[in-house]
Amino acid sequence: MVRFLAAFTVIFLAWTTGASAADIPLKSFFGKFRGSAVAETDAAKKLDFAMRDLDVTVAPKGDGFEISWISNQRPIPGSGDKVKKHQNTVAFMAPNENGVYRPEQQGDPLAGGNLAWARIENRTLFVHVLTVGERGAYELQSYARTLSPDGNDMKLLFTRYRDNERVRQVSGTLKRYQ
């Protein structure tokens, strides 16, 4: 419970942080991006690496935006495994006075739903998703998508934490193709 409260405090502070004058506008992120990344997994003290092919689409929706992403995990050559596909879409409403975007649909994390929010800081679009398990353990997924100065490249840094311990990190570069 102490870890959950500590995580919630961090979330609250992030939630109330205002936008900076150096933040780029939301429309800079609109487009389609494709690339690859390396996933590093720390689970069970066993370090694994896996390649992923990524697609990200950011589009305007009302006064906010919708973000969709697909991650195809490539199998290890010779393993006989198939590609694992993960995809998600979240629509965010207009930001509050502090520049924080709230999703159109939000669940209660203590009832099996997600607590999600997004914000822009400098050239990075952050999307965070918090879930709480049946016994109170939490998982925080953080996506940091940073645009290059010309807006044609997007660096991704995804980190998943489970009860304040990093479980997985994915980093890669995507290119704008539309």
N, C-alpha and C positions, 0 to 999 in steps of 0.2 A: 504494500500500500504506500510505503514511503517513496518507493521508486516511481509509482504512478503519480503521486503528488508532485514530485520533483519534475517529472516529464510534463505534467500539466502546467506547472509554473513556467517552464521554458516555452511551452506553447502559448500561454497567455502573454508573455513578454513579446514573443514574435508577432502575436496577433495585434498588439497595440503599438507596434513600431510604425511610425509614419513614413510616407514616401519621401525620397530625397530628390533634390533638384536635378541630380545627375541621372536619375532613373529614365531609361528610354521608354517611349510610349508603347502601350500594349500592341498597337497595330504593327509594330516592328517584328513581332513574333508570328504574325499571320502568314501561313504558307504550309508547304509540305516538305518534310525533311526525311532523308534516308541515309543510313550508314550502318556501321558495325561497332561492336563493343566487346570488351572482355569482362566477364563476370568472375569475381573472386569470392569464394564462399568460405566462411570461417566456421561453419556449423560443426559441432561435436569435435572441435579441435583438429579437424581434418581440413586441410587447405586444398580446395579444388579450383580449377579455372575452366571456364567454358566460353566459347564464342557465341555471340548473339548478333542477329541481323535486326535492325530497328527501323521502324517507320513512325513518324510523329506528324500529326496534323493539328495546327492551331488555326481556328476560324472564328470570325466574329459571331456573336449570338446576342442579340439585343444590345444592351450597354455593357455586356461582359464578353465572355468567350467560351468556346468549347474546345477541349483538347482530347485527342484520341491518340493512343499509342499501341503499337503492336511490337512484341518481342518474340522472335523465333530463335529458340535455343538450338544451336547445331549439335548433333550427336558427336561423340568422340569417334573418330574414324575406326572402323573395325568393331565397334561395340554392338552393332545390330539395332541400336536404339533409333527411334524416329524423332523427327523435329518436334519440339514442344512449343506450342504457340500460346502466348498469353496476350490478351488485348483488353483494353479498358477505354471508356469514354466518360468524361466528367464535364458538365456545363457549369460555368461560374457566372454569377450575377455581377452587376456593376459593383465596383469596390466601395467600401465604406469611406468615411472621412480620413482614415489612416492608410488607405491604399490596399486594404485587405479584401480579397475576393472570397465570397462564400458560395458554396455550390447551390444549384437550384434545388437539389434533393439532398437532405442530410439525415443521417440516422443517429440514434442514440448509441454511443459506443458501449454502454453497459448493457444494452439489449441486443447486441449482435450487429449493430450498425457501425458506420464509419463517421469520424469527425474529420472533415477535410477543409483546407483553405489554401489560398494561393496569394502570392505577392510578387512584385517586381522590385528588385534592388539592383541598381546600376544597370547592367546588361543581362541580368539573370532573372528568369522566371522560375520561381520556387513553387512547387506543389507538394503539400504534406498531407498524409493520410494516417490517422490514428485509429487503431482497432483495439478492443479489449477482449480477451478470451474469457471463457466461462469461469475460470478461477481467479480472474483479476490480472493475469499477466497481460502486458500490453505489447503491441507492435507498432512501430512508427516507420513509415516509408517516406523518404524524402527524395524528391526529384529536383535537381538543379540543372536548368537548361540555359546555357550562356551563349549569346550570339556574338560572333566576331564583329569587328568594327564595320565591315561592309555588309553584314547581315546574311551572308551566304553560307556560313558554317555555324553549326550549333554543337557545342560541347555538352555532353551529358555526364552528370555524376549522380547516380542513384545509390542510396544507402538505406539498408533495412536494419533496424534495431529491434531486438526482442529483449524486454526488460533491461534496457540500457546497455546491452551488449551487441556490438556489431555482428550481424549474421552474414550479410552479403553486401558487396559493393560492385557496381557496374560502372565502367567509364568508357567513353567512346566519342567519336565525332560523326556528325551527320551533315550532309550537304543539302542545301535547298534545291529542290527540283521543280517547284511550282510556286 
